[in-house]
Amino acid sequence: MKIELSNEELRTLSQMVLLGEYVITSCPKPVETTKKYSELANSLYRKLYKINMPDCDETDIEDNEIADVRDRLYDDIKDSLEQFEEDVYNSFLSFHS
């Protein structure tokens, strides 16, 4: 299957994937449970990196370059993530009050 996205749509999808990956991996789980999500996320981050560096070969992209992509995505979504964490924390407090 082939899905076509604009660069902006790929960036937005990557932000959503990062948020989802955060939620999935935030609780202790066996690596086997989260591995498929991390691998798919990294594949998407590689594609996003390739858009910004079109001359590079996707197979030569190093882990630190993927981490840079993830860091930039995090910077874009950190306010949403912080609000999510605050809401979860407040829900937890009100549930246990």
C-alpha positions as a printed NumPy array, in Angstrom:
array([[  0.   ,   0.   ,   0.   ],
       [  1.19 ,   3.495,  -0.749],
       [  0.038,   6.551,   1.155],
       [  0.884,   9.963,  -0.202],
       [  1.305,  12.849,   2.227],
       [  2.555,  16.386,   1.901],
       [  5.642,  17.289,   3.942],
       [  3.431,  19.121,   6.458],
       [  1.075,  16.134,   6.75 ],
       [  4.054,  13.812,   7.34 ],
       [  5.33 ,  16.144,  10.057],
       [  1.901,  16.255,  11.721],
       [  1.578,  12.474,  11.495],
       [  5.054,  12.129,  13.005],
       [  4.005,  14.361,  15.907],
       [  0.95 ,  12.171,  16.492],
       [  3.118,   9.057,  16.344],
       [  5.505,  10.527,  18.905],
       [  2.589,  11.285,  21.228],
       [  1.227,   7.759,  20.764],
       [  4.621,   6.189,  21.291],
       [  5.013,   8.209,  24.492],
       [  1.684,   6.963,  25.829],
       [  2.389,   3.345,  24.873],
       [  5.87 ,   3.291,  26.386],
       [  5.083,   5.395,  29.482],
       [  4.05 ,   2.367,  31.53 ],
       [  6.369,  -0.559,  32.131],
       [  5.773,  -3.226,  29.491],
       [  7.901,  -5.963,  27.984],
       [ 10.081,  -4.731,  25.107],
       [  8.31 ,  -7.15 ,  22.761],
       [  5.067,  -5.245,  23.383],
       [  6.464,  -1.828,  22.467],
       [  9.104,  -2.82 ,  19.902],
       [  6.785,  -2.767,  16.876],
       [  5.636,   0.752,  17.767],
       [  9.173,   2.038,  18.21 ],
       [ 10.313,   0.474,  14.947],
       [  7.427,   1.992,  13.007],
       [  8.013,   5.385,  14.641],
       [ 11.709,   5.28 ,  13.747],
       [ 10.832,   4.382,  10.165],
       [  8.581,   7.419,   9.973],
       [ 11.25 ,   9.652,  11.546],
       [ 13.738,   8.4  ,   8.929],
       [ 11.377,   9.472,   6.162],
       [ 10.978,  12.877,   7.773],
       [ 14.772,  13.213,   8.031],
       [ 15.143,  12.231,   4.38 ],
       [ 12.785,  15.034,   3.319],
       [ 15.089,  17.562,   4.983],
       [ 18.25 ,  15.875,   3.705],
       [ 17.252,  14.57 ,   0.258],
       [ 20.794,  13.585,  -0.77 ],
       [ 21.24 ,  11.081,   2.051],
       [ 20.536,   7.375,   1.682],
       [ 17.779,   6.361,   4.093],
       [ 19.773,   3.299,   5.185],
       [ 22.744,   5.501,   6.198],
       [ 20.755,   7.626,   8.651],
       [ 22.268,   7.162,  12.096],
       [ 20.463,   6.807,  15.411],
       [ 21.653,  10.224,  16.617],
       [ 20.102,  11.822,  13.515],
       [ 16.801,  10.091,  14.291],
       [ 17.091,  11.357,  17.874],
       [ 17.49 ,  14.896,  16.499],
       [ 14.277,  14.487,  14.488],
       [ 12.491,  13.186,  17.579],
       [ 13.801,  16.109,  19.642],
       [ 12.502,  18.642,  17.099],
       [  9.125,  16.911,  17.032],
       [  9.048,  16.904,  20.822],
       [  9.701,  20.649,  20.846],
       [  6.633,  21.073,  18.616],
       [  4.33 ,  19.009,  20.844],
       [  5.714,  19.519,  24.356],
       [  2.888,  21.88 ,  25.356],
       [  0.277,  19.282,  24.362],
       [  2.217,  16.556,  26.13 ],
       [  2.577,  18.609,  29.306],
       [ -1.166,  19.363,  29.25 ],
       [ -1.893,  15.638,  28.808],
       [  0.325,  14.765,  31.775],
       [ -1.31 ,  17.441,  33.918],
       [ -4.796,  16.219,  32.995],
       [ -3.877,  12.613,  33.786],
       [ -2.342,  13.658,  37.089],
       [ -5.395,  15.753,  38.031],
       [ -7.726,  12.899,  37.06 ],
       [ -5.688,  10.547,  39.219],
       [ -5.884,  12.96 ,  42.177],
       [ -9.624,  13.501,  41.843],
       [-10.218,   9.756,  41.513],
       [ -8.244,   9.052,  44.695],
       [ -9.714,  11.909,  46.751]])
